[in-house]
Every structure is written in C-alpha cells, then in structure tokens.
Amino acid sequence: MTTPFEQVVFAGGGNRCWWQAGFWDVVAPAIDLKPRVVAGVSAGAATACMLYANDSQWTMDYYREALKDNRRNAYWGNLFRRARDPERPHATRVFPHAAIYRRALTDILGGDRFEKLLAEAPEIRIAYARLPRGLGPHAALAVGIVAYNVEKYWRKSLHPTFGRRIGFASEVARLQDCADIDDLVSLITASSCTPPFTPIELRGGRPTLDGGMVDNVPVDAVDAGPSTLVLLTRRYPRRAETFTHLGRLYVQPSTKVPVSAWDYTDPPAMQRTYDQGRRDGERFATAQRRGAHRPATRET
C-alpha cells in the first residue's frame, strides 16, 4: 500500500516523545511510511532525527546507562558550586538535563549516523522561537510560560495563539543545512531551550527559546494539505485518538503517557511510554491497512 502521508509533524514534549518513537517503529514499516518532509520541535525534532539515524532500542539502552546514576531532577545543594564536570552533571549542576541531553544528541546522532542522516533522511525542518522585542531571555521565558499554560490548561488549544500575540516568532532551519554534528546539536538544543533545565542557546548571535513558545505542534513548518500526519505527545481529552483538523490527520496517545517531559530519573517510564506508542501504532496501522486513511470523526 502506498502511504498517503507526504509530510509528518512531530510535536514536542520531552520524554513524552518516546510515544512517537514506539508509534513510528510499528507504523512506518506497516504502511510504508516514507514522507517527503518531516518537521519537529524540541524533543520531537530530536526523535525525528533519531528515527532516521539510529535505532530506538539502542537509544533506550543508551538512556538507561546515561541516567543510571541520576537520582534527582534538581540538586539544590549544587546551587553555589562553580565546578563543572561534564562526565557527572548531577554532581556539580542544579539541573542535570542540559549536559545529559547535549551529550546524548552527540552520541546518538554523531559520527557515521550523522552522515546517514544527510544521505538517507527526508528533508527535516526544525522549529525554534525568537523572543519578543524588548524582552530578555528570562523575561520572555516567564511571559511565554504563562501564555503557554493558560492555553494548555484553560483553553486546551491544539494550536496556541498567545505566543505570537505577545511577540514570539517561529523560525525554521533544516537538518540538511547543518555543517556537522555540532551544528545539528546546536539547532536541536535551540529548539529545546527551556531554562532553567537548559541554558539559552544562540543562533546567529541572537537568543532562542523552545519552539513550543510559538506552537508545540509545528504544522506551520510544513506545507498545507491533506497529506500530513501529525504525531502529538499528550492527550486532548475532547478529541478522538485519531482526528482530522484543517485537512490534516492527527494521532494522539490513547491515554496519558506514563512519563513526565523533564523526568530524568525514570528510564522504565520511558520504556512504558515507548511500548504504549507501539500498541497505539498497531491499532492505527490496522486501520490504515483497511483503507481508513481518514477517521470517521467530525472535522474540527
């Protein structure tokens, strides 16, 4: 069967993106999913690159090893320490996430795997956010988090609008334009930049923040049209597991995934999230093989 999806969008969500990996590993071979363009933001962008460069189980094993000595997500006793040990970020940093994440990206996507990405991956577009004029990174972050949470918990918006209204702007760069693995890691960390967990990342000498400040589901990074599959990472309770919106097909986890976005202490929860993605992917692939390219739900 020829896949109807020429474009795939990976939403952000930190560790929740393990659901996307499990879903993809089942669905892609089952329906011969070979998109022309892939777009992602934050950890969704990292996941998209990983799926074309590496193996999900290898990556899961890598994180088990990388996190085996990390018992907390915040080490407040390190607040006034100046020493920095890249081999043991939990020993000298308040938040261990940035060092673990950056090194993981290099190890998972670097070397021959980076060359494989350039040679074999479709066009991968990675979105990040530029700050509102007149606001520094920390002020912009505070304003952006308030706007994000208002839309997430109050309006429950699929595609938020407050970020743009207060001046955040989305920019997109391509994997294929990265000169080397360091350039790609910088791009992904710019797309994932969420202080205090990660430091401010500069692109072109200007600060960036997580692309989710504009939209955590970066559909604007791809072309409009009905051939787009959007992989979410969290539940929108008013919507079906598979639904259409403005002609695109969206898939969300069947239930809330068992891992938190920034929890670097629980690799088993990452595995359970991946396994849930596989189960959800099996149902989706079965429906696709039956010709149900569009779900029998009301267009919203």
N, C-alpha and C positions, 0 to 999 in steps of 0.2 A: 504494500500500500504506500502511495506517495503521501508524505506528510503535508498537511495544509498550512503549516506554520513556517513562514519565511523569516519571522522575527520572534525572538524570545526576550522577555524582560525579567531580570532578577531583582526583586525588591531587596532592600537592606534588612538588617535585623540581627546582626551579630551572630551569636551561636545558633539562633533560630534558623539560619541559612543551611544548617545541616539537613533540615527537612527538604530543601531544594535539591541537595545532592542525592539523597535517597530517592526522591521522586524522579529525577533525571536518569539515574542509573537503571531504573526499570523502564521508563517511558521511551527514552531515546532509542534503544535498540528495538523495542517492541513496535514502534510506529515509524522507524527510520527517520528520526527527527534530526534534520540537518539544516538548521536555519542559515540564512544568508547574513543576518545581522543579529548580534546579541548586545543588549545593554544592561548595565548593572550599576548599583550604587553601594558604597560601603562594603560590608561583608558579602553582599550579593555579587559585587564585581569580583571580589576575591574568589568566591565559589565558582563563578562562571569560568574564570581563568584556570582554576584548579581542575575542573572537569575536562578541559582540553589539554592540560599539561601533565596531569598526574593521575593517580588512582585514589578513589575515595577511601578505601580501606587502608592503603598506605598512609594517607593523610590522617586518618583517625588514629592509627597506631603512633604516628609522629606526635600528635597532640597528647596522647596518653603519656608518652615518655616526657614530653616537654612540661607537662603540668603535674607530674607525679610528686614533686616536692613543694608545689604551691598550695598552701592550705587556706589562704585568705585572698579576698579581693582588694583589701586595703590593709596596709601595715603602718598604722599611725605612729608607731614608735620610730619610724624612719623619717619623720617629718623634718627634722633638723639635721639629718645626716647629709653630708656633701659627697661622700664617696659614691662611685658608680661602678658596679660590676656587671657587665653585660651578660656574664655567664650565670649570674644568680640575681636577677632583678628583684625577686621577692625579699632579698636580704638587705637591699640598700634603697629601694624606692617605696613610696607610699602606695602607688598603684603599679602593679607589675605588668599590666596589659600591653603597654606600648612596646617594650623591649621584646616580650614574647611574640607579639603579633608581627613585628617587623622582621625578626629573625625567622619566624615560621614562613612568612611570604618568600623570603630569600631562599630558604631551604626547599620549599615545596615547588616553587616556580623557577628557580635558578638553574644555571648550568645548561645541560642538554635540553632540559624541559622548557627553558625559555626559547631555545631555537625551535623546538617542536611547536610551541605556541605560534611563533611567527610563521612557520611553514604550513601548519595544518588548521589553525583555528579560523573561524569566520571573522568578519570584522567585529571587534569587541569595543563598544563605546562605554566609557566610564564617566559618570557624572559627579561633580563636586560643586560646592556652593561658594559663591563670593559674598562678602559681607556688605551690609547696607552702608551707604556713605555716611561718614561722620561717626561711625561706631568702631571701637577697637574690638579685637577678637573676643575678649572676655565679656564685654558689654553685649556684643552681638550674640554670643552664645546664650547669655541669660535671657535676652529677649526672644531668641529663637526657640529655646526650650519651653518657655511659657506658651508661645504660639503653638508649638508642636503638641503640647499636652492638652491644650484647650481643644484642638481639633481631634486629637486621638480619643480623649475620654468624654468630651462633651458632645461634639458634633459627630464623632465617629466617621470622619471623612475618609473616603477611599483615596482621593487626591486632594490634599490640603491646599489652601489658597492664602492663608495668613502670611506665610513666609515671604511670598512675592509681594504681598501688600505692604509689608514693612521694609522692603528693600533688598531682601536676599535675591540673588540671581544665580541661575544654574549655568555652568559651563561644562563642556564635554570634550574629552580627549580620547584618542584611540590607542588601544594596545599596540597596533601596528606602527605607530609613530614613536614608540619608546625605543631609545637607542640601545639600552641594555637593561639588565635586571634591576639595577639600582634606580633607573628611571621609572620602571614599572612599579617597583615598591613605593617610590615616592608618590606616584599617581594614585595608587590604591589607598595609601595612608592619608593622602589629601582628601579622598572621597570618604574616608572613615573618621576624619578628625573630630573627636568628641572629648575636649578637655573636661575633667581632669584625667580621664583614663588615658588619653593620648595627647601629645603636645601639638601646638599649632604647626601646620605644615605650610610651607611657602611654595607657590608656583608662579614663576615669572616675577619673583621678588614681592609678591602680594600674598597675604594670608588667605587660607581657605578654611572651610568647616565642612562637616559631614554633609553630603549631598541631600540627605534626608531633611535638612533645614528648609529645602525648597519642596521636595517631594520624595518620600521614601520608596515610591513606586515609579521609577523614572521613565514613564511611557513617552514623554516628550523627546527622549533621546533617540527614538526610532520613528519611522515614517507612519503616518496614519494609514489605517486599512484593516480589513478583517483577517489578515493572515498572521496576526500577532497573538502569541501565547504569553500570558503574564503569570509569573510564579510569585505568589505572596509568601509571607512567613508568619503572619499572625491571623487570628480569627476576626472576621467581621460578622458578628452574630446575626445581623439582619439579612445576610446574603447566603445563598446556597454554597455548597462546597465547590461547585463549578458554575460560573455565571458569565453572562456577557454584559459588556458595558461599552457603549460607543463603538460597537463592532468588534471589540477585542474579546478574546476568551481568557478569563481569569480562573485560576485554581488556587484555593486556599487550604490550609491544613484542616482535616476533618474534625479535629479537636485542638484545643490549646496545646502547643508543643511543650514537652517536659523540661526544657532548658531555658534559662534566662539569657538575655542577649550578652551581658558582660560577666557572666559567671565563669571564672577560670579555675574553679575548684572541683568541677564535677564532670569529668570525661564520660562516666557511664550515662549521664543525662544526654550528652551529645550523641552517644550511640543510640539511645532510645529515640531521639528526635530523628536521626537518620533512618532508623527502622520504620518509624511512623511514615516518613516520606515514601519509603518503598511500598508500604501497604496501600497508601493513598494512590501512589502511582500505578499499582496493579489494577485498581478499580478504574482509573482514568484510561489506561491502555486498553482494557477490555471494552470500554465504551467506544473508544476510537476505532477499534477493530470492527465493531459492529456498525460503523459508519456514523456514529453520533458526534460529528465534528462540532456541532453546536448543541448545548444542553437545552432541554425542554423547560426553560425557565423564562420568565418575563424579562425583556430588555429593560435595563435601568440606566 
